[in-house]
């Protein structure tokens, strides 16, 4: 499927018609492709556009969830790998500035904006 090229990352649409991102990911893994995969989707329920970004990591520790969108918040694993702890804070600020919201569950960050 994607064996001819080694990818730094693969972005897949969860809602792609016919062959959704989850099935493509299953096939890639079965073919031995282990590049990081980002699953994205945009939905329009109730005149809202929803973006979800997921990875296959362990997710956010439960004690971090209430603070995930605060500046300089980082999980213990992130401290070793660098990062400023500002990315999710920026996502939350952008969401609020546009009348939307952002939240996290497990290893999925959801951004909802008015359509």
N, CA, C and O atoms as CSV, one atom per row, in Angstrom:
chain,resi,resn,atom,element,x,y,z
A,1,UNK,N,N,0.818,-1.197,0.000
A,1,UNK,CA,C,0.000,0.000,0.000
A,1,UNK,C,C,0.862,1.261,0.000
A,1,UNK,O,O,0.786,2.059,-0.934
A,2,UNK,N,N,1.688,1.450,1.047
A,2,UNK,CA,C,2.539,2.638,1.130
A,2,UNK,C,C,3.993,2.236,1.327
A,2,UNK,O,O,4.759,2.979,1.941
A,3,UNK,N,N,4.384,1.080,0.821
A,3,UNK,CA,C,5.695,0.537,1.084
A,3,UNK,C,C,6.811,1.186,0.274
A,3,UNK,O,O,7.974,1.081,0.662
A,4,UNK,N,N,6.505,1.840,-0.814
A,4,UNK,CA,C,7.538,2.390,-1.683
A,4,UNK,C,C,8.234,3.581,-1.042
A,4,UNK,O,O,9.375,3.884,-1.392
A,5,UNK,N,N,7.578,4.259,-0.117
A,5,UNK,CA,C,8.125,5.463,0.492
A,5,UNK,C,C,8.017,5.337,2.007
A,5,UNK,O,O,6.999,4.872,2.520
A,6,UNK,N,N,9.068,5.753,2.730
A,6,UNK,CA,C,8.996,5.798,4.185
A,6,UNK,C,C,8.527,7.193,4.574
A,6,UNK,O,O,9.184,8.184,4.255
A,7,UNK,N,N,7.397,7.270,5.259
A,7,UNK,CA,C,6.780,8.549,5.602
A,7,UNK,C,C,7.180,8.998,6.996
A,7,UNK,O,O,7.348,8.176,7.897
A,8,UNK,N,N,7.333,10.322,7.173
A,8,UNK,CA,C,7.557,10.876,8.508
A,8,UNK,C,C,6.282,10.791,9.332
A,8,UNK,O,O,6.324,10.528,10.534
A,9,UNK,N,N,5.153,11.014,8.680
A,9,UNK,CA,C,3.839,10.920,9.320
A,9,UNK,C,C,2.802,10.746,8.222
A,9,UNK,O,O,3.008,11.157,7.080
A,10,UNK,N,N,1.694,10.135,8.587
A,10,UNK,CA,C,0.604,9.909,7.650
A,10,UNK,C,C,-0.653,10.527,8.244
A,10,UNK,O,O,-0.980,10.264,9.402
A,11,UNK,N,N,-1.364,11.348,7.469
A,11,UNK,CA,C,-2.610,11.963,7.904
A,11,UNK,C,C,-3.749,11.277,7.163
A,11,UNK,O,O,-3.755,11.216,5.933
A,12,UNK,N,N,-4.715,10.760,7.922
A,12,UNK,CA,C,-5.840,10.035,7.340
A,12,UNK,C,C,-7.149,10.662,7.783
A,12,UNK,O,O,-7.272,11.130,8.915
A,13,UNK,N,N,-8.124,10.669,6.888
A,13,UNK,CA,C,-9.451,11.175,7.195
A,13,UNK,C,C,-10.309,10.024,7.707
A,13,UNK,O,O,-10.499,9.029,7.008
A,14,UNK,N,N,-10.818,10.156,8.910
A,14,UNK,CA,C,-11.649,9.117,9.512
A,14,UNK,C,C,-12.912,8.882,8.692
A,14,UNK,O,O,-13.378,7.747,8.590
A,15,UNK,N,N,-13.463,9.926,8.116
A,15,UNK,CA,C,-14.749,9.842,7.435
A,15,UNK,C,C,-14.637,9.687,5.919
A,15,UNK,O,O,-15.627,9.879,5.212
A,16,UNK,N,N,-13.479,9.349,5.415
A,16,UNK,CA,C,-13.311,9.214,3.970
A,16,UNK,C,C,-14.262,8.126,3.456
A,16,UNK,O,O,-14.275,7.018,3.992
A,17,UNK,N,N,-15.041,8.428,2.443
A,17,UNK,CA,C,-16.027,7.442,1.980
A,17,UNK,C,C,-15.374,6.212,1.343
A,17,UNK,O,O,-14.345,6.304,0.673
A,18,UNK,N,N,-15.995,5.083,1.570
A,18,UNK,CA,C,-15.510,3.852,0.957
A,18,UNK,C,C,-14.457,3.149,1.788
A,18,UNK,O,O,-14.670,2.015,2.217
A,19,UNK,N,N,-13.343,3.786,2.024
A,19,UNK,CA,C,-12.237,3.202,2.772
A,19,UNK,C,C,-11.802,4.234,3.803
A,19,UNK,O,O,-10.976,5.100,3.512
A,20,UNK,N,N,-12.362,4.141,5.016
A,20,UNK,CA,C,-12.086,5.175,6.014
A,20,UNK,C,C,-10.664,5.070,6.553
A,20,UNK,O,O,-9.961,4.091,6.307
A,21,UNK,N,N,-10.260,6.090,7.287
A,21,UNK,CA,C,-8.904,6.169,7.805
A,21,UNK,C,C,-8.514,5.017,8.701
A,21,UNK,O,O,-7.357,4.597,8.701
A,22,UNK,N,N,-9.470,4.492,9.472
A,22,UNK,CA,C,-9.159,3.368,10.356
A,22,UNK,C,C,-8.793,2.126,9.546
A,22,UNK,O,O,-7.856,1.406,9.892
A,23,UNK,N,N,-9.532,1.880,8.472
A,23,UNK,CA,C,-9.238,0.718,7.628
A,23,UNK,C,C,-7.894,0.897,6.921
A,23,UNK,O,O,-7.111,-0.048,6.817
A,24,UNK,N,N,-7.631,2.113,6.434
A,24,UNK,CA,C,-6.336,2.379,5.792
A,24,UNK,C,C,-5.214,2.135,6.797
A,24,UNK,O,O,-4.199,1.528,6.455
A,25,UNK,N,N,-5.388,2.603,8.036
A,25,UNK,CA,C,-4.379,2.398,9.070
A,25,UNK,C,C,-4.174,0.907,9.340
A,25,UNK,O,O,-3.038,0.449,9.458
A,26,UNK,N,N,-5.268,0.149,9.438
A,26,UNK,CA,C,-5.148,-1.303,9.645
A,26,UNK,C,C,-4.326,-1.942,8.530
A,26,UNK,O,O,-3.459,-2.777,8.790
A,27,UNK,N,N,-4.601,-1.549,7.298
A,27,UNK,CA,C,-3.889,-2.126,6.156
A,27,UNK,C,C,-2.411,-1.730,6.157
A,27,UNK,O,O,-1.538,-2.540,5.845
A,28,UNK,N,N,-2.147,-0.470,6.514
A,28,UNK,CA,C,-0.752,-0.031,6.591
A,28,UNK,C,C,0.007,-0.847,7.634
A,28,UNK,O,O,1.119,-1.309,7.380
A,29,UNK,N,N,-0.598,-1.019,8.804
A,29,UNK,CA,C,0.058,-1.794,9.871
A,29,UNK,C,C,0.264,-3.244,9.429
A,29,UNK,O,O,1.315,-3.830,9.689
A,30,UNK,N,N,-0.733,-3.819,8.767
A,30,UNK,CA,C,-0.606,-5.195,8.273
A,30,UNK,C,C,0.518,-5.325,7.258
A,30,UNK,O,O,1.146,-6.378,7.151
A,31,UNK,N,N,0.777,-4.236,6.501
A,31,UNK,CA,C,1.855,-4.227,5.517
A,31,UNK,C,C,3.211,-3.875,6.133
A,31,UNK,O,O,4.218,-3.809,5.428
A,32,UNK,N,N,3.232,-3.645,7.469
A,32,UNK,CA,C,4.487,-3.336,8.138
A,32,UNK,C,C,4.878,-1.875,8.114
A,32,UNK,O,O,6.033,-1.548,8.385
A,33,UNK,N,N,3.945,-0.982,7.796
A,33,UNK,CA,C,4.226,0.460,7.798
A,33,UNK,C,C,3.907,0.982,9.193
A,33,UNK,O,O,2.756,0.935,9.626
A,34,UNK,N,N,4.931,1.484,9.905
A,34,UNK,CA,C,4.766,1.913,11.295
A,34,UNK,C,C,5.002,3.404,11.472
A,34,UNK,O,O,5.302,3.847,12.580
A,35,UNK,N,N,4.874,4.187,10.409
A,35,UNK,CA,C,4.978,5.642,10.534
A,35,UNK,C,C,3.863,6.139,11.447
A,35,UNK,O,O,2.799,5.524,11.510
A,36,UNK,N,N,4.097,7.264,12.169
A,36,UNK,CA,C,3.031,7.828,13.000
A,36,UNK,C,C,1.827,8.184,12.130
A,36,UNK,O,O,1.984,8.673,11.011
A,37,UNK,N,N,0.630,7.937,12.647
A,37,UNK,CA,C,-0.608,8.214,11.916
A,37,UNK,C,C,-1.447,9.205,12.708
A,37,UNK,O,O,-1.714,8.998,13.891
A,38,UNK,N,N,-1.860,10.283,12.051
A,38,UNK,CA,C,-2.814,11.235,12.624
A,38,UNK,C,C,-4.159,10.986,11.973
A,38,UNK,O,O,-4.269,10.976,10.747
A,39,UNK,N,N,-5.188,10.784,12.793
A,39,UNK,CA,C,-6.549,10.603,12.294
A,39,UNK,C,C,-7.264,11.936,12.443
A,39,UNK,O,O,-7.367,12.466,13.549
A,40,UNK,N,N,-7.754,12.474,11.348
A,40,UNK,CA,C,-8.469,13.745,11.362
A,40,UNK,C,C,-9.869,13.551,10.816
A,40,UNK,O,O,-10.115,12.669,9.993
A,41,UNK,N,N,-10.772,14.379,11.280
A,41,UNK,CA,C,-12.106,14.408,10.705
A,41,UNK,C,C,-12.722,15.766,10.984
A,41,UNK,O,O,-12.401,16.406,11.985
A,42,UNK,N,N,-13.596,16.204,10.110
A,42,UNK,CA,C,-14.347,17.448,10.303
A,42,UNK,C,C,-15.822,17.109,10.093
A,42,UNK,O,O,-16.214,16.626,9.031
A,43,UNK,N,N,-16.620,17.366,11.106
A,43,UNK,CA,C,-18.045,17.070,11.054
A,43,UNK,C,C,-18.833,18.362,11.192
A,43,UNK,O,O,-18.296,19.361,11.670
A,44,UNK,N,N,-20.077,18.361,10.788
A,44,UNK,CA,C,-20.885,19.576,10.898
A,44,UNK,C,C,-22.217,19.334,11.606
A,44,UNK,O,O,-23.259,19.668,11.042
A,45,UNK,N,N,-22.232,18.773,12.807
A,45,UNK,CA,C,-23.487,18.672,13.537
A,45,UNK,C,C,-23.835,20.030,14.147
A,45,UNK,O,O,-22.971,20.705,14.707
A,46,UNK,N,N,-25.083,20.417,14.037
A,46,UNK,CA,C,-25.564,21.660,14.660
A,46,UNK,C,C,-24.753,22.883,14.247
A,46,UNK,O,O,-24.447,23.740,15.076
A,47,UNK,N,N,-24.406,22.963,12.962
A,47,UNK,CA,C,-23.676,24.115,12.431
A,47,UNK,C,C,-22.346,24.340,13.164
A,47,UNK,O,O,-21.922,25.477,13.367
A,48,UNK,N,N,-21.715,23.265,13.546
A,48,UNK,CA,C,-20.419,23.304,14.208
A,48,UNK,C,C,-19.441,22.456,13.403
A,48,UNK,O,O,-19.776,21.365,12.942
A,49,UNK,N,N,-18.241,22.971,13.244
A,49,UNK,CA,C,-17.184,22.188,12.597
A,49,UNK,C,C,-16.322,21.601,13.706
A,49,UNK,O,O,-15.846,22.322,14.584
A,50,UNK,N,N,-16.128,20.304,13.660
A,50,UNK,CA,C,-15.381,19.603,14.692
A,50,UNK,C,C,-14.127,18.991,14.088
A,50,UNK,O,O,-14.190,18.273,13.090
A,51,UNK,N,N,-12.988,19.285,14.705
A,51,UNK,CA,C,-11.714,18.702,14.299
A,51,UNK,C,C,-11.240,17.818,15.439
A,51,UNK,O,O,-11.216,18.241,16.595
A,52,UNK,N,N,-10.866,16.603,15.114
A,52,UNK,CA,C,-10.323,15.688,16.116
A,52,UNK,C,C,-8.959,15.215,15.646
A,52,UNK,O,O,-8.786,14.791,14.503
A,53,UNK,N,N,-8.000,15.298,16.547
A,53,UNK,CA,C,-6.654,14.809,16.253
A,53,UNK,C,C,-6.339,13.744,17.291
A,53,UNK,O,O,-6.373,14.001,18.495
A,54,UNK,N,N,-6.032,12.546,16.808
A,54,UNK,CA,C,-5.739,11.423,17.701
A,54,UNK,C,C,-4.400,10.813,17.344
A,54,UNK,O,O,-3.926,10.926,16.214
A,55,UNK,N,N,-3.807,10.173,18.317
A,55,UNK,CA,C,-2.635,9.358,18.032
A,55,UNK,C,C,-2.789,8.033,18.753
A,55,UNK,O,O,-3.786,7.803,19.438
A,56,UNK,N,N,-1.824,7.180,18.603
A,56,UNK,CA,C,-1.905,5.863,19.215
A,56,UNK,C,C,-1.149,5.814,20.539
A,56,UNK,O,O,-0.853,4.736,21.055
A,57,UNK,N,N,-0.837,6.995,21.087
A,57,UNK,CA,C,-0.104,7.048,22.345
A,57,UNK,C,C,-0.977,6.679,23.535
A,57,UNK,O,O,-2.141,6.307,23.383
A,58,UNK,N,N,-0.398,6.789,24.708
A,58,UNK,CA,C,-1.077,6.405,25.947
A,58,UNK,C,C,-2.170,7.389,26.334
A,58,UNK,O,O,-3.004,7.077,27.184
A,59,UNK,N,N,-2.180,8.555,25.736
A,59,UNK,CA,C,-3.173,9.558,26.101
A,59,UNK,C,C,-2.687,10.414,27.254
A,59,UNK,O,O,-1.563,10.264,27.732
A,60,UNK,N,N,-3.553,11.311,27.690
A,60,UNK,CA,C,-3.213,12.224,28.765
A,60,UNK,C,C,-3.475,11.560,30.113
A,60,UNK,O,O,-4.497,10.894,30.273
A,61,UNK,N,N,-2.586,11.723,31.079
A,61,UNK,CA,C,-2.864,11.194,32.410
A,61,UNK,C,C,-4.112,11.876,32.979
A,61,UNK,O,O,-4.297,13.074,32.764
A,62,UNK,N,N,-4.965,11.154,33.692
A,62,UNK,CA,C,-6.213,11.740,34.209
A,62,UNK,C,C,-6.002,13.007,35.027
A,62,UNK,O,O,-6.812,13.931,34.957
A,63,UNK,N,N,-4.920,13.059,35.801
A,63,UNK,CA,C,-4.681,14.245,36.628
A,63,UNK,C,C,-4.307,15.471,35.795
A,63,UNK,O,O,-4.393,16.595,36.288
A,64,UNK,N,N,-3.898,15.276,34.550
A,64,UNK,CA,C,-3.520,16.379,33.666
A,64,UNK,C,C,-4.733,16.970,32.937
A,64,UNK,O,O,-4.699,18.135,32.541
A,65,UNK,N,N,-5.792,16.196,32.757
A,65,UNK,CA,C,-6.935,16.619,31.945
A,65,UNK,C,C,-7.523,17.973,32.346
A,65,UNK,O,O,-7.794,18.783,31.459
A,66,UNK,N,N,-7.737,18.264,33.643
A,66,UNK,CA,C,-8.321,19.568,33.974
A,66,UNK,C,C,-7.414,20.751,33.626
A,66,UNK,O,O,-7.873,21.892,33.562
A,67,UNK,N,N,-6.131,20.476,33.404
A,67,UNK,CA,C,-5.156,21.546,33.150
A,67,UNK,C,C,-4.559,21.487,31.751
A,67,UNK,O,O,-3.624,22.231,31.456
A,68,UNK,N,N,-5.069,20.629,30.893
A,68,UNK,CA,C,-4.440,20.374,29.589
A,68,UNK,C,C,-4.321,21.619,28.722
A,68,UNK,O,O,-3.397,21.713,27.914
A,69,UNK,N,N,-5.237,22.581,28.871
A,69,UNK,CA,C,-5.227,23.764,28.012
A,69,UNK,C,C,-4.647,24.991,28.710
A,69,UNK,O,O,-4.766,26.110,28.212
A,70,UNK,N,N,-4.025,24.779,29.854
A,70,UNK,CA,C,-3.348,25.874,30.555
A,70,UNK,C,C,-1.919,25.987,30.034
A,70,UNK,O,O,-1.306,24.993,29.645
A,71,UNK,N,N,-1.400,27.211,30.032
A,71,UNK,CA,C,-0.029,27.418,29.553
A,71,UNK,C,C,0.979,26.664,30.409
A,71,UNK,O,O,0.846,26.575,31.629
A,72,UNK,N,N,1.972,26.135,29.747
A,72,UNK,CA,C,3.119,25.452,30.344
A,72,UNK,C,C,2.759,24.118,31.007
A,72,UNK,O,O,3.530,23.611,31.822
A,73,UNK,N,N,1.610,23.550,30.672
A,73,UNK,CA,C,1.238,22.238,31.202
A,73,UNK,C,C,1.840,21.156,30.331
A,73,UNK,O,O,1.649,21.142,29.115
A,74,UNK,N,N,2.574,20.243,30.967
A,74,UNK,CA,C,3.187,19.130,30.243
A,74,UNK,C,C,3.096,17.883,31.105
A,74,UNK,O,O,3.214,17.947,32.329
A,75,UNK,N,N,2.887,16.753,30.452
A,75,UNK,CA,C,2.922,15.483,31.163
A,75,UNK,C,C,4.351,15.088,31.447
A,75,UNK,O,O,5.271,15.636,30.839
A,76,UNK,N,N,4.562,14.161,32.344
A,76,UNK,CA,C,5.917,13.739,32.703
A,76,UNK,C,C,6.701,13.238,31.505
A,76,UNK,O,O,7.887,13.542,31.376
A,77,UNK,N,N,6.050,12.459,30.606
A,77,UNK,CA,C,6.747,11.952,29.422
A,77,UNK,C,C,7.218,13.084,28.522
A,77,UNK,O,O,8.279,12.988,27.905
A,78,UNK,N,N,6.423,14.174,28.441
A,78,UNK,CA,C,6.767,15.292,27.563
A,78,UNK,C,C,7.983,16.049,28.079
A,78,UNK,O,O,8.713,16.648,27.289
A,79,UNK,N,N,8.210,16.036,29.367
A,79,UNK,CA,C,9.330,16.801,29.938
A,79,UNK,C,C,10.662,16.305,29.417
A,79,UNK,O,O,11.589,17.093,29.230
A,80,UNK,N,N,10.769,15.010,29.182
A,80,UNK,CA,C,12.020,14.445,28.675
A,80,UNK,C,C,12.238,14.796,27.212
A,80,UNK,O,O,13.378,14.989,26.787
A,81,UNK,N,N,11.164,14.882,26.436
A,81,UNK,CA,C,11.280,15.104,25.004
A,81,UNK,C,C,11.254,16.560,24.595
A,81,UNK,O,O,11.273,16.855,23.399
A,82,UNK,N,N,11.212,17.470,25.530
A,82,UNK,CA,C,11.163,18.880,25.201
A,82,UNK,C,C,9.744,19.357,25.031
A,82,UNK,O,O,8.803,18.661,25.415
A,83,UNK,N,N,9.575,20.524,24.465
A,83,UNK,CA,C,8.250,21.124,24.330
A,83,UNK,C,C,8.035,22.152,25.404
A,83,UNK,O,O,8.544,22.015,26.517
A,84,UNK,N,N,7.286,23.180,25.082
A,84,UNK,CA,C,7.090,24.285,26.009
A,84,UNK,C,C,5.800,24.197,26.799
A,84,UNK,O,O,5.617,24.941,27.763
A,85,UNK,N,N,4.898,23.300,26.410
A,85,UNK,CA,C,3.610,23.236,27.085
A,85,UNK,C,C,2.672,24.341,26.645
A,85,UNK,O,O,1.753,24.707,27.379
A,86,UNK,N,N,2.894,24.873,25.458
A,86,UNK,CA,C,2.051,25.968,24.960
A,86,UNK,C,C,1.106,25.564,23.846
A,86,UNK,O,O,0.151,26.291,23.572
A,87,UNK,N,N,1.329,24.448,23.201
A,87,UNK,CA,C,0.541,24.103,22.014
A,87,UNK,C,C,-0.951,23.998,22.314
A,87,UNK,O,O,-1.762,24.628,21.636
A,88,UNK,N,N,-1.324,23.207,23.326
A,88,UNK,CA,C,-2.750,23.075,23.631
A,88,UNK,C,C,-3.319,24.368,24.200
A,88,UNK,O,O,-4.497,24.663,24.001
A,89,UNK,N,N,-2.501,25.140,24.905
A,89,UNK,CA,C,-2.967,26.435,25.393
A,89,UNK,C,C,-3.338,27.338,24.214
A,89,UNK,O,O,-4.336,28.057,24.266
A,90,UNK,N,N,-2.537,27.296,23.160
A,90,UNK,CA,C,-2.848,28.083,21.959
A,90,UNK,C,C,-4.108,27.566,21.270
A,90,UNK,O,O,-4.929,28.359,20.808
A,91,UNK,N,N,-4.268,26.247,21.196
A,91,UNK,CA,C,-5.470,25.667,20.598
A,91,UNK,C,C,-6.704,26.143,21.356
A,91,UNK,O,O,-7.688,26.554,20.743
A,92,UNK,N,N,-6.656,26.089,22.691
A,92,UNK,CA,C,-7.788,26.539,23.503
A,92,UNK,C,C,-8.077,28.021,23.325
A,92,UNK,O,O,-9.237,28.422,23.228
A,93,UNK,N,N,-7.028,28.834,23.282
A,93,UNK,CA,C,-7.212,30.283,23.114
A,93,UNK,C,C,-7.804,30.600,21.740
A,93,UNK,O,O,-8.680,31.459,21.635
A,94,UNK,N,N,-7.351,29.938,20.710
A,94,UNK,CA,C,-7.894,30.160,19.363
A,94,UNK,C,C,-9.357,29.737,19.312
A,94,UNK,O,O,-10.188,30.432,18.726
A,95,UNK,N,N,-9.672,28.604,19.921
A,95,UNK,CA,C,-11.061,28.130,19.943
A,95,UNK,C,C,-11.962,29.161,20.622
A,95,UNK,O,O,-13.008,29.524,20.084
A,96,UNK,N,N,-11.563,29.627,21.791
A,96,UNK,CA,C,-12.380,30.618,22.523
A,96,UNK,C,C,-12.502,31.925,21.746
A,96,UNK,O,O,-13.572,32.533,21.731
A,97,UNK,N,N,-11.431,32.360,21.107
A,97,UNK,CA,C,-11.453,33.614,20.344
A,97,UNK,C,C,-12.453,33.563,19.191
A,97,UNK,O,O,-12.946,34.599,18.745
A,98,UNK,N,N,-12.749,32.356,18.712
A,98,UNK,CA,C,-13.675,32.191,17.594
A,98,UNK,C,C,-15.025,31.635,18.036
A,98,UNK,O,O,-15.800,31.146,17.215
A,99,UNK,N,N,-15.302,31.712,19.344
A,99,UNK,CA,C,-16.593,31.263,19.848
A,99,UNK,C,C,-16.727,29.756,19.926
A,99,UNK,O,O,-17.840,29.232,19.936
A,100,UNK,N,N,-15.614,29.060,19.982
A,100,UNK,CA,C,-15.647,27.606,20.019
A,100,UNK,C,C,-15.100,27.063,21.319
A,100,UNK,O,O,-14.991,27.782,22.312
A,101,UNK,N,N,-14.759,25.793,21.304
A,101,UNK,CA,C,-14.223,25.145,22.497
A,101,UNK,C,C,-13.219,24.077,22.086
A,101,UNK,O,O,-13.163,23.655,20.931
A,102,UNK,N,N,-12.430,23.656,23.065
A,102,UNK,CA,C,-11.464,22.588,22.851
A,102,UNK,C,C,-11.473,21.697,24.082
A,102,UNK,O,O,-11.589,22.183,25.207
A,103,UNK,N,N,-11.351,20.404,23.869
A,103,UNK,CA,C,-11.254,19.483,24.999
A,103,UNK,C,C,-10.454,18.251,24.587
A,103,UNK,O,O,-10.183,18.017,23.410
A,104,UNK,N,N,-10.092,17.482,25.594
A,104,UNK,CA,C,-9.262,16.310,25.361
A,104,UNK,C,C,-9.869,15.117,26.088
A,104,UNK,O,O,-10.396,15.249,27.193
A,105,UNK,N,N,-9.788,13.955,25.453
A,105,UNK,CA,C,-10.208,12.693,26.061
A,105,UNK,C,C,-9.258,11.615,25.570
A,105,UNK,O,O,-9.122,11.409,24.364
A,106,UNK,N,N,-8.607,10.932,26.484
A,106,UNK,CA,C,-7.641,9.909,26.086
A,106,UNK,C,C,-6.511,10.519,25.287
A,106,UNK,O,O,-5.822,11.417,25.771
A,107,UNK,N,N,-6.313,10.043,24.071
A,107,UNK,CA,C,-5.263,10.596,23.211
A,107,UNK,C,C,-5.869,11.398,22.056
A,107,UNK,O,O,-5.247,11.555,21.005
A,108,UNK,N,N,-7.107,11.910,22.266
A,108,UNK,CA,C,-7.796,12.683,21.233
A,108,UNK,C,C,-8.065,14.105,21.716
A,108,UNK,O,O,-8.652,14.318,22.777
A,109,UNK,N,N,-7.626,15.065,20.921
A,109,UNK,CA,C,-7.917,16.475,21.180
A,109,UNK,C,C,-8.993,16.900,20.195
A,109,UNK,O,O,-8.863,16.672,18.993
A,110,UNK,N,N,-10.066,17.524,20.705
A,110,UNK,CA,C,-11.191,17.948,19.875
A,110,UNK,C,C,-11.307,19.464,19.915
A,110,UNK,O,O,-11.289,20.071,20.986
A,111,UNK,N,N,-11.425,20.062,18.747
A,111,UNK,CA,C,-11.621,21.494,18.582
A,111,UNK,C,C,-12.949,21.682,17.884
A,111,UNK,O,O,-13.158,21.148,16.794
A,112,UNK,N,N,-13.862,22.443,18.501
A,112,UNK,CA,C,-15.176,22.720,17.904
A,112,UNK,C,C,-15.299,24.211,17.649
A,112,UNK,O,O,-15.073,25.024,18.545
A,113,UNK,N,N,-15.658,24.565,16.426
A,113,UNK,CA,C,-15.816,25.963,16.019
A,113,UNK,C,C,-17.168,26.149,15.352
A,113,UNK,O,O,-17.676,25.231,14.708
A,114,UNK,N,N,-17.759,27.343,15.502
A,114,UNK,CA,C,-19.001,27.600,14.780
A,114,UNK,C,C,-18.758,27.562,13.280
A,114,UNK,O,O,-17.728,28.028,12.793
A,115,UNK,N,N,-19.720,27.000,12.552
A,115,UNK,CA,C,-19.569,26.887,11.091
A,115,UNK,C,C,-19.757,28.234,10.425
A,115,UNK,O,O,-19.666,28.336,9.202
